[in-house]
Amino acid sequence: MGDVMVTPPVLTDQMNSIV
């Protein structure tokens, strides 16, 4: 998911929670 790097830290945190 290269998009995660472009997304803000807040969004990245949500993605980590889902994974």
C-alpha positions as CSV (number, residue, x, y, z in Angstrom):
1,M,0.0,0.0,0.0
2,G,2.2,2.9,-1.2
3,D,-0.8,5.2,-0.8
4,V,-0.4,4.9,3.0
5,M,2.9,6.8,2.7
6,V,1.1,9.7,1.0
7,T,-1.8,9.7,3.3
8,P,-1.6,11.7,6.6
9,P,-0.5,10.0,9.8
10,V,-4.1,9.9,11.1
11,L,-5.3,7.9,8.1
12,T,-2.2,5.6,8.4
13,D,-3.1,4.9,12.0
14,Q,-6.6,3.8,10.9
15,M,-5.1,1.5,8.2
16,N,-2.8,-0.1,10.8
17,S,-5.9,-0.8,13.0
18,I,-7.7,-2.5,10.2
19,V,-4.6,-4.7,9.3
